[in-house]
């Protein structure tokens, strides 16, 4: 399936999640079109690890966010 080309703007996270699920966009699009803050965080994540801003690193970044969220939930239960 051919991927969509997103406009140079930020999208609603639910809309992006649907497009990602439907394989209309890449993980990199998902990460860099949610908000200015998330885009900046992703760029900093890549810079700290000296990795390119690409599909692989966007997947690693999303996994990192999930681990952080799980950690915060677990700490909240203690």
SULRA-V441132 format. One record per residue. N is the residue number from 1. SS is DSSP state (~ for helix, > for strand, _ for the rest). OMEGA is omega in radians with two decimals (999 if undefined). Layout:
BEGIN
N;SS;OMEGA, N;SS;OMEGA
END
This chain:
BEGIN
1;_;3.13, 2;_;-3.13, 3;_;3.07, 4;_;2.96, 5;_;-3.10, 6;_;3.05, 7;_;3.14, 8;_;3.13, 9;_;3.11, 10;_;-3.08, 11;_;3.04, 12;_;-3.13, 13;~;3.12, 14;~;3.11, 15;~;3.12, 16;~;3.14, 17;~;3.12, 18;~;3.14, 19;~;3.11, 20;~;3.12, 21;~;3.13, 22;_;-3.14, 23;_;3.10, 24;_;3.11, 25;_;3.10, 26;_;3.04, 27;~;3.10, 28;~;3.07, 29;~;-3.12, 30;~;-3.10, 31;~;-2.98, 32;~;3.13, 33;_;3.12, 34;_;-3.12, 35;_;3.08, 36;~;-3.13, 37;~;-3.12, 38;~;3.10, 39;~;3.11, 40;~;3.12, 41;~;3.11, 42;~;3.12, 43;~;3.10, 44;~;3.08, 45;~;-3.14, 46;~;-3.13, 47;~;3.13, 48;~;-3.10, 49;~;-3.12, 50;_;3.10, 51;_;3.12, 52;_;3.06, 53;_;-3.09, 54;_;-3.09, 55;~;-3.13, 56;~;-3.12, 57;~;3.08, 58;~;3.06, 59;~;3.09, 60;~;3.11, 61;~;3.12, 62;~;3.07, 63;~;3.09, 64;~;3.12, 65;~;3.11, 66;~;3.10, 67;~;3.11, 68;~;3.13, 69;~;3.10, 70;~;3.14, 71;~;-3.12, 72;~;3.09, 73;~;3.14, 74;~;3.12, 75;~;3.12, 76;~;3.14, 77;~;-3.12, 78;_;999
END
